[in-house]
Amino acid sequence: MHIMRWDPFRDVATLQNRVNDLFGDSLSRAEGTYGTWLPPVEIFEKDESLFLRAEIPGMNEKDIDLQVENGVLTLRGEKKREKELENENVHRAERYYGSFVRTFALPTSVDTEKIRAAYRDGVLEVVLPKAEVAKAKRITIQA
């Protein structure tokens, strides 16, 4: 037997996860995976920019809307099913379809005039360059 540290919230978290599984995932699959969904994203910093990558497979770049306003980056779109599955014998349907909206608060150090985006192989990559003010500068000390 091993000793575990007592966590008073572990049981609450477990219960919350079970309720989410019960009502969230199973109901959306029963509806045919239509409705609101959220594409997974990763945000990271490298060199002089922040990067946001979103997985949005099966879409055309014209169907993706990317806007920045008042320091908020908004990603929205709608993934449509190519063909309805009405008369087919569907054995499993796990792909998500429908509209989505994701918003991200941008740090003030981002130069919004130089933001650029590319969509390749189902991945949207947004490059958020840092403003000149945010970049580190070496200051010479005079004696």
Secondary structure, DSSP 4 states (H G I P E B T S, - for coil): -------TTHHHHHHHHHHHIIIIIHHHHHTTS-S-----EEEEEETTEEEEEEE-TT--GGGEEEEEETTEEEEEEEE--SS--SSS--S------EEEEEEEEPPTTB-GGG-EEEEETTEEEEEEEBPGGGS----PPP-
